[in-house]
Amino acid sequence: MSTSSENEAPFQISEVSSKDERLPSIVYGPATPVPLKMTFAELLDYNAEVRGDRPAVISDPQNLTLSFRQLRERSIRLARAMANDGIGKGDLVAISLGSRVEYFETYFACARLGAALVLLNYAYTESEMLTLLKDVRPRMMVASPGFSYYDNTKTLPKLASEIPQIEKFVIMDDIDQRYHLSGSLDRSVRYEDYIKQFDATSGALPKVSISPYDMTNVQFTSGSTGLPKSVALSHYNIMNCGRYIWQQTRMTDRDRVCLPVPLFHSFGMIVGISSSTVAGSALVLPSEIYNSRKTLQCIEKYQCTAIYGVPTMFVTAMAVKDFESIDRSTIKFGIIAGAAMPPELLRRIVNVFPVPRLYTCWGMTELSSFVSMMHETDPYEKRIRTAGRLFPHFVAKIVEPDTGEALPWGEKGEIIASGYGQMSEYLNNKEKTDETLRIHQEDLEPGGVGPLGDGKSLRKWMHTGDEGFLDPEGYFVISGRIKDLVIRGGENISPMEIEDRLIEHEAIAQASIVGVPDEKYGEELGAFVELRAGNPRPSDDDLRAFVREKLARFKAPRYFWWLGGHNDKVPSEWPKTTSGKISKPHLRNMVEDLI
């Protein structure tokens, strides 16, 4: 496969509307290169043929490496066993595992059969698992009895007894042999016994026509309220996001990518597995769940050339006691995404980690992860202050959240997007699907994006809930989640700009701003802050003055709460989601006890 990035058409800006002399915030990604149209089974077959002996996945906790040829052979054997149990096109297979090679084998087996893999967050409680699986109704589940501090020994029997739609449980051993099911699990089989039933050449797999547009993956997205929503994604969605990441980063089949992010997340499944499969590069799994020391050790051990992570992962890695003594010199590039990315933190990652080519991005699961990304030729200030420009074959607008009307260029609003990565639906949730994917009649007006290729149909827009604006050159500047805005005395305040400013202070490692109920102003600003090791703690007044040097007076937080300080109601560590982001809902829930 070849890339034509050198010949790409530049991104385009919408023409000026005749009813408004100001330029509307509408931007188009390049028209080339054209998207790939193949399935992941076909892509794995290609890699097994072209670079069969090169490593596809290296699992440090399992002390195991699979080449592309071995991955193909084992996934075909698994597919034969699954087909023997009736799994086929359109079926769902759930998986609940940490980062290990069986995740890859199961995904490619499903892709070969036309089934879709349902990715479960390993931190879900028994109640959450029951509710979500009863909703999506998979026919098979692949899991382990537990790992690290996640114990499934009671959850799995509960699922077996309450969800008869799951016809088969394929259970693998805990790597560390800490967790064991106390008795036999109904309708279950050991993973290795299951995969050994067939070899890679024994008989033909069922003949089935699989399209690149068929669903291959279901991922759950979490919100601040309600149950996670199940996002349906196709081969075409996921593969082309991976393809454009490969193109942008100049990844090759000689690269080894350290992947500490969880595989159930779009960062792991799409940015990790998809882009590396397109590139033919190796993915290194340093641990089943994130461990900063093991991540650094694996960079040295396997001479990793790239690292992917959310901001908190980089912060904790750089805080490891013997950080400086671990060799990280092989790192050439990295991708950071998934949460607020203050410029000062990005500078530290580029210069201290160091990650010479650090790519910032913006996107979401419903758009198959990234929609915009930096390019290495972009000016330094653009690379640390923006989320890059639009990927090929996407179009985006900045709109007024309530009306959906495109705002003038440079104004903040909700980012909406449409393109190859857009999900088809939230499974079994038409109401949320229709609320999120919307048609805009104004697309037909002068200055609008116009109809789709057939000249009649209107495109559907993904309403992301993210706030941002376009700078003069068409780079996305992300200012936060609309729902995270703090409204103080009628002023809409973005937490991200205050967090960015606080992290510029030499004594602050991380900061998170939340709204605090206030009788006079409606909301006040509260700052949770973490002291950077080796620095004296500044006073609250010093920090307010520091904020006011660059920002308006009313943007200085009224409250400061120090992690690990003298207040026992403030935790010693950040509450985080399982994907490593700071959990603002958890922080907001603490506020009532703190004021």
Protein Blocks (a to p, Z undefined) as FASTA:
>chain_A
ZZfklmpccdddddddfkbmbdcddddddfbdcdddddfklmmmmmmmmmmmpcfbdcfk
lopacdfklmmmmmmmmmmmmmmnopaehiacdddddddfklmmmmmmmmmnopacdddd
fkbcfklmmmmmmmnopabdcddfbecjbcfklmmmmmmmmmmmlmbdcddddfklmacc
fbdcehiacfklmmmmpcfknopaddddddfkbcfbdcddddfedjdddddddfklmmmm
mmmmmmmnopafkbccddfbcfkbmklmmmmmmmmmmnopacddfbfbdcfklmmmmmmm
nopabdcddfklmmmmmmpmklmmpccklpmbdcdehiacdfklmmmmmmmmpcfbacdd
dddfklnppabdcdfkbcfklmmmcgbjadehiacddddfklopacdehiacddddddjk
lcfbdehilklmmmmmccdfklmpghiabjafkomaccddddehpacdddfkopacdebj
fklpcceehiacdfklmmmmmmmpmkbmbdcddddddfklopacdddddddehiacddfk
lmmmmmmmmmcfklpcfbdcdehiablkbcfbdcddfkopacfklmmmmmmmmZZ
